[in-house]
Amino acid sequence: MPGRPSRSGVALLLGGVLVLFVGVIAQLAVVDGLAETIWVAVSIVGAVVIAIGIAVLVRHASRNAPPED
């Protein structure tokens, strides 16, 4: 039975999704050149946070994998 995923990895994934969600809401709320620039920056940050979360989960899974026969 596989172990539980790491809390930090799950938190990073959810945090990245939240950052992207807030960025989309902000983009819909404000329409000008600056808002578009901020939305792109927020999207990049959210994607990086999600990628780090996936890396943490993969690393945690590989460390806690049962030994193969």
TIMI-2910 file (N, C-alpha, C, CB; in pm, 1 decimal, decimal comma, always signed):
<rs>
+----------+----------+----------+----------+----------+----------+----------+----------+----------+----------+----------+----------+------+
!      n_x !      n_y !      n_z !     ca_x !     ca_y !     ca_z !      c_x !      c_y !      c_z !     cb_x !     cb_y !     cb_z ! resn !
+----------+----------+----------+----------+----------+----------+----------+----------+----------+----------+----------+----------+------+
!    +85,0 !   -118,1 !     +0,0 !     +0,0 !     +0,0 !     +0,0 !    +89,2 !   +124,0 !     +0,0 !    -96,5 !     +0,0 !   +122,8 !  Met !
!    +73,5 !   +212,7 !    -95,7 !   +160,3 !   +329,9 !   -102,7 !   +135,8 !   +424,8 !    +13,6 !   +139,5 !   +403,1 !   -234,3 !  Pro !
!   +240,9 !   +501,1 !    +47,5 !   +229,4 !   +596,9 !   +156,9 !   +148,9 !   +718,2 !   +116,5 !   +366,3 !   +639,9 !   +204,1 !  Gly !
!   +121,6 !   +799,7 !   +215,3 !    +46,5 !   +922,7 !   +189,6 !   +135,5 !  +1024,3 !   +120,7 !    -10,1 !   +981,1 !   +320,7 !  Arg !
!    +78,8 !  +1110,3 !    +35,8 !   +158,9 !  +1215,1 !    -27,4 !   +205,1 !  +1316,0 !    +77,4 !    +78,1 !  +1286,0 !   -138,7 !  Pro !
!   +315,6 !  +1382,7 !    +48,0 !   +368,0 !  +1479,6 !   +143,8 !   +274,6 !  +1599,8 !   +154,5 !   +509,5 !  +1525,1 !   +102,9 !  Ser !
!   +262,7 !  +1649,5 !   +274,7 !   +174,8 !  +1765,6 !   +297,2 !   +227,0 !  +1888,9 !   +226,2 !   +160,8 !  +1794,4 !   +446,8 !  Arg !
!   +360,0 !  +1905,7 !   +223,9 !   +415,7 !  +2024,5 !   +158,4 !   +391,0 !  +2020,5 !     +8,1 !   +566,2 !  +2036,1 !   +186,6 !  Ser !
!   +399,0 !  +1902,0 !    -52,7 !   +372,4 !  +1890,9 !   -195,9 !   +228,7 !  +1923,3 !   -229,5 !   +405,8 !  +1752,3 !   -244,8 !  Gly !
!   +137,4 !  +1870,4 !   -150,6 !     -4,9 !  +1897,8 !   -172,7 !    -33,6 !  +2045,8 !   -149,7 !    -93,0 !  +1810,5 !    -79,6 !  Val !
!    +26,6 !  +2103,0 !    -46,3 !     +5,8 !  +2245,2 !    -17,8 !    +57,7 !  +2332,0 !   -131,9 !    +75,0 !  +2284,2 !   +113,5 !  Ala !
!   +173,3 !  +2295,1 !   -188,5 !   +226,6 !  +2372,1 !   -300,5 !   +135,7 !  +2361,4 !   -423,1 !   +368,1 !  +2324,2 !   -335,3 !  Leu !
!    +85,4 !  +2243,0 !   -450,4 !     -6,2 !  +2226,5 !   -563,7 !   -132,1 !  +2310,6 !   -546,0 !    -43,9 !  +2079,0 !   -580,7 !  Leu !
!   -191,8 !  +2301,1 !   -428,4 !   -313,3 !  +2378,7 !   -403,2 !   -284,6 !  +2528,3 !   -403,7 !   -375,7 !  +2338,1 !   -269,6 !  Leu !
!   -169,3 !  +2567,1 !   -351,0 !   -130,7 !  +2708,3 !   -352,6 !   -113,0 !  +2760,8 !   -493,8 !     -2,6 !  +2728,5 !   -274,3 !  Gly !
!    -51,0 !  +2680,3 !   -579,9 !    -33,7 !  +2720,7 !   -719,0 !   -166,2 !  +2735,7 !   -790,9 !    +52,5 !  +2620,9 !   -791,9 !  Gly !
!   -256,9 !  +2642,4 !   -766,6 !   -389,8 !  +2651,0 !   -827,0 !   -462,7 !  +2775,3 !   -776,3 !   -472,2 !  +2523,8 !   -796,0 !  Val !
!   -449,8 !  +2804,0 !   -648,0 !   -513,0 !  +2923,1 !   -590,5 !   -455,8 !  +3050,3 !   -652,0 !   -494,5 !  +2925,6 !   -438,2 !  Leu !
!   -323,6 !  +3054,2 !   -669,6 !   -260,0 !  +3171,5 !   -730,8 !   -313,0 !  +3191,8 !   -872,5 !   -105,5 !  +3155,6 !   -732,8 !  Val !
!   -323,1 !  +3083,2 !   -949,8 !   -376,3 !  +3095,4 !  -1085,6 !   -522,6 !  +3141,4 !  -1084,2 !   -364,0 !  +2961,3 !  -1159,6 !  Leu !
!   -601,6 !  +3087,5 !   -992,3 !   -742,2 !  +3125,4 !   -982,1 !   -755,8 !  +3273,9 !   -949,6 !   -813,1 !  +3040,8 !   -875,2 !  Phe !
!   -678,8 !  +3322,1 !   -853,2 !   -683,6 !  +3464,3 !   -816,0 !   -639,0 !  +3550,9 !   -933,4 !   -594,4 !  +3491,8 !   -692,1 !  Val !
!   -537,1 !  +3503,7 !  -1006,4 !   -491,0 !  +3578,5 !  -1123,2 !   -598,3 !  +3590,9 !  -1229,5 !   -369,0 !  +3512,6 !  -1182,0 !  Gly !
!   -672,1 !  +3483,8 !  -1254,1 !   -779,3 !  +3486,9 !  -1353,2 !   -890,5 !  +3581,4 !  -1308,6 !   -835,4 !  +3345,6 !  -1376,5 !  Val !
!   -926,7 !  +3575,1 !  -1180,7 !  -1030,4 !  +3665,6 !  -1129,3 !   -984,7 !  +3810,8 !  -1140,9 !  -1064,4 !  +3631,8 !   -982,1 !  Ile !
!   -858,8 !  +3837,9 !  -1108,6 !   -807,1 !  +3974,7 !  -1119,5 !   -807,6 !  +4020,8 !  -1264,7 !   -664,7 !  +3983,7 !  -1061,4 !  Ala !
!   -774,4 !  +3931,6 !  -1355,6 !   -775,1 !  +3967,0 !  -1497,4 !   -915,4 !  +4002,9 !  -1544,6 !   -719,5 !  +3851,8 !  -1581,3 !  Gln !
!  -1014,8 !  +3929,6 !  -1496,6 !  -1152,1 !  +3958,6 !  -1536,0 !  -1202,3 !  +4088,9 !  -1473,9 !  -1243,2 !  +3843,3 !  -1496,1 !  Leu !
!  -1150,0 !  +4123,4 !  -1357,4 !  -1197,8 !  +4241,4 !  -1286,4 !  -1140,3 !  +4371,4 !  -1343,5 !  -1162,9 !  +4230,1 !  -1139,3 !  Ala !
!  -1016,9 !  +4368,2 !  -1388,3 !   -951,0 !  +4490,4 !  -1433,8 !   -903,4 !  +4469,9 !  -1577,1 !   -831,9 !  +4528,4 !  -1340,5 !  Val !
!   -935,3 !  +4564,5 !  -1663,8 !   -895,0 !  +4551,7 !  -1804,1 !   -808,7 !  +4672,5 !  -1841,1 !  -1020,2 !  +4540,9 !  -1898,7 !  Val !
!   -680,4 !  +4652,6 !  -1839,8 !   -586,0 !  +4751,4 !  -1891,9 !   -451,8 !  +4681,7 !  -1913,1 !   -571,6 !  +4874,4 !  -1794,4 !  Asp !
!   -354,7 !  +4752,1 !  -1963,9 !   -225,3 !  +4692,1 !  -1996,4 !   -153,6 !  +4637,8 !  -1874,5 !   -137,6 !  +4792,9 !  -2064,7 !  Gly !
!   -160,6 !  +4710,9 !  -1763,0 !    -92,8 !  +4667,3 !  -1641,2 !   -154,4 !  +4538,8 !  -1587,6 !    -98,8 !  +4777,0 !  -1534,5 !  Leu !
!   -286,4 !  +4528,7 !  -1592,3 !   -353,4 !  +4408,2 !  -1543,0 !   -310,7 !  +4286,0 !  -1624,4 !   -506,7 !  +4425,4 !  -1548,6 !  Ala !
!   -293,6 !  +4304,1 !  -1753,6 !   -250,8 !  +4192,2 !  -1837,2 !   -109,3 !  +4149,8 !  -1801,0 !   -258,7 !  +4229,6 !  -1986,1 !  Glu !
!    -22,0 !  +4244,6 !  -1777,0 !   +115,5 !  +4213,7 !  -1737,1 !   +116,5 !  +4141,1 !  -1603,2 !   +200,2 !  +4342,5 !  -1728,9 !  Thr !
!    +36,0 !  +4188,5 !  -1509,1 !    +28,9 !  +4124,4 !  -1377,6 !    -27,1 !  +3983,7 !  -1391,6 !    -57,8 !  +4207,5 !  -1280,2 !  Ile !
!   -127,4 !  +3964,6 !  -1477,1 !   -186,3 !  +3832,7 !  -1496,2 !    -84,1 !  +3734,3 !  -1551,6 !   -306,7 !  +3841,4 !  -1589,6 !  Trp !
!     -2,8 !  +3779,1 !  -1646,2 !   +100,8 !  +3692,7 !  -1701,9 !   +201,3 !  +3655,8 !  -1593,3 !   +172,0 !  +3761,7 !  -1820,7 !  Val !
!   +242,0 !  +3752,4 !  -1512,3 !   +337,3 !  +3725,1 !  -1404,7 !   +278,1 !  +3628,1 !  -1302,5 !   +378,9 !  +3855,9 !  -1335,5 !  Ala !
!   +153,4 !  +3648,3 !  -1265,4 !    +87,0 !  +3560,4 !  -1169,6 !    +74,1 !  +3419,5 !  -1227,3 !    -52,0 !  +3616,1 !  -1131,9 !  Val !
!    +43,5 !  +3409,6 !  -1354,9 !    +32,3 !  +3278,8 !  -1418,8 !   +164,9 !  +3204,5 !  -1416,4 !    -16,3 !  +3293,9 !  -1562,3 !  Ser !
!   +273,2 !  +3276,4 !  -1443,4 !   +406,1 !  +3213,9 !  -1440,4 !   +439,0 !  +3167,4 !  -1300,6 !   +514,0 !  +3311,4 !  -1490,3 !  Ile !
!   +414,1 !  +3251,6 !  -1201,3 !   +441,7 !  +3214,6 !  -1062,1 !   +356,9 !  +3093,8 !  -1022,2 !   +413,9 !  +3334,1 !   -966,8 !  Val !
!   +229,2 !  +3094,5 !  -1057,2 !   +142,5 !  +2981,3 !  -1025,4 !   +190,6 !  +2852,7 !  -1089,0 !     +1,3 !  +3009,8 !  -1069,7 !  Gly !
!   +232,5 !  +2859,9 !  -1214,1 !   +282,5 !  +2741,0 !  -1283,3 !   +410,9 !  +2689,4 !  -1218,6 !   +307,3 !  +2772,1 !  -1431,5 !  Ala !
!   +498,6 !  +2780,4 !  -1177,2 !   +622,6 !  +2739,5 !  -1110,4 !   +592,0 !  +2673,6 !   -976,4 !   +715,8 !  +2860,7 !  -1090,0 !  Val !
!   +499,1 !  +2729,8 !   -901,3 !   +461,4 !  +2671,5 !   -772,2 !   +402,2 !  +2532,4 !   -791,5 !   +360,8 !  +2762,4 !   -698,8 !  Val !
!   +317,9 !  +2515,9 !   -893,0 !   +260,5 !  +2384,4 !   -921,9 !   +370,8 !  +2285,8 !   -960,0 !   +155,5 !  +2394,3 !  -1035,2 !  Ile !
!   +466,2 !  +2328,4 !  -1041,9 !   +576,3 !  +2240,7 !  -1082,5 !   +660,4 !  +2198,9 !   -961,7 !   +665,0 !  +2310,8 !  -1187,0 !  Ala !
!   +685,4 !  +2291,9 !   -869,9 !   +760,3 !  +2258,2 !   -748,3 !   +681,1 !  +2159,5 !   -664,2 !   +792,3 !  +2385,1 !   -666,1 !  Ile !
!   +550,2 !  +2179,3 !   -654,2 !   +466,0 !  +2086,7 !   -579,3 !   +469,9 !  +1946,3 !   -637,3 !   +323,6 !  +2136,8 !   -576,4 !  Gly !
!   +464,5 !  +1936,0 !   -769,7 !   +473,1 !  +1804,7 !   -834,0 !   +608,7 !  +1741,5 !   -806,3 !   +449,5 !  +1816,5 !   -986,2 !  Ile !
!   +715,4 !  +1821,2 !   -813,7 !   +849,4 !  +1768,6 !   -786,3 !   +861,1 !  +1717,6 !   -642,7 !   +955,0 !  +1876,4 !   -812,2 !  Ala !
!   +803,1 !  +1790,2 !   -548,6 !   +806,2 !  +1747,5 !   -408,3 !   +729,9 !  +1616,9 !   -391,3 !   +746,5 !  +1856,6 !   -316,3 !  Val !
!   +614,3 !  +1605,8 !   -455,0 !   +535,5 !  +1482,7 !   -444,5 !   +608,7 !  +1363,7 !   -507,1 !   +399,1 !  +1501,4 !   -511,8 !  Leu !
!   +670,3 !  +1383,7 !   -621,8 !   +744,1 !  +1275,6 !   -688,1 !   +863,7 !  +1232,8 !   -603,0 !   +791,5 !  +1320,0 !   -828,6 !  Val !
!   +934,9 !  +1329,5 !   -549,7 !  +1050,9 !  +1297,0 !   -465,9 !  +1007,4 !  +1222,0 !   -340,3 !  +1127,5 !  +1425,3 !   -427,3 !  Arg !
!   +899,4 !  +1267,6 !   -279,3 !   +848,2 !  +1201,8 !   -159,2 !   +805,9 !  +1058,5 !   -190,5 !   +729,6 !  +1280,8 !   -100,6 !  His !
!   +738,5 !  +1040,3 !   -304,1 !   +693,8 !   +907,0 !   -344,4 !   +811,0 !   +813,8 !   -370,9 !   +606,4 !   +916,0 !   -468,1 !  Ala !
!   +916,0 !   +866,6 !   -434,1 !  +1031,3 !   +781,2 !   -464,8 !  +1108,5 !   +743,8 !   -338,7 !  +1124,6 !   +851,4 !   -563,7 !  Ser !
!  +1112,1 !   +832,5 !   -242,1 !  +1180,7 !   +802,7 !   -115,6 !  +1104,6 !   +700,8 !    -31,7 !  +1200,4 !   +930,5 !    -35,1 !  Arg !
!   +972,4 !   +704,2 !    -42,1 !   +889,6 !   +618,2 !    +41,5 !   +836,7 !   +495,6 !    -31,9 !   +774,7 !   +696,9 !    +96,2 !  Asn !
!   +889,8 !   +470,9 !   -150,3 !   +844,8 !   +353,7 !   -226,4 !   +896,8 !   +226,1 !   -159,7 !   +893,4 !   +361,7 !   -374,8 !  Ala !
!   +815,6 !   +122,7 !   -158,2 !   +862,8 !     -3,3 !    -99,6 !   +973,0 !    -64,1 !   -186,7 !   +745,3 !   -103,7 !    -83,4 !  Pro !
!  +1068,0 !   -132,7 !   -126,7 !  +1176,0 !   -192,4 !   -206,0 !  +1120,8 !   -300,9 !   -298,9 !  +1285,0 !   -251,6 !   -113,4 !  Pro !
!  +1177,6 !   -305,2 !   -417,6 !  +1133,7 !   -404,9 !   -515,4 !  +1207,0 !   -536,0 !   -491,3 !  +1158,0 !   -355,0 !   -660,1 !  Glu !
!  +1141,0 !   -645,5 !   -526,0 !  +1203,1 !   -777,8 !   -507,7 !  +1303,4 !   -806,6 !   -614,7 !  +1098,6 !   -886,7 !   -506,4 !  Asp !
+----------+----------+----------+----------+----------+----------+----------+----------+----------+----------+----------+----------+------+
</rs>
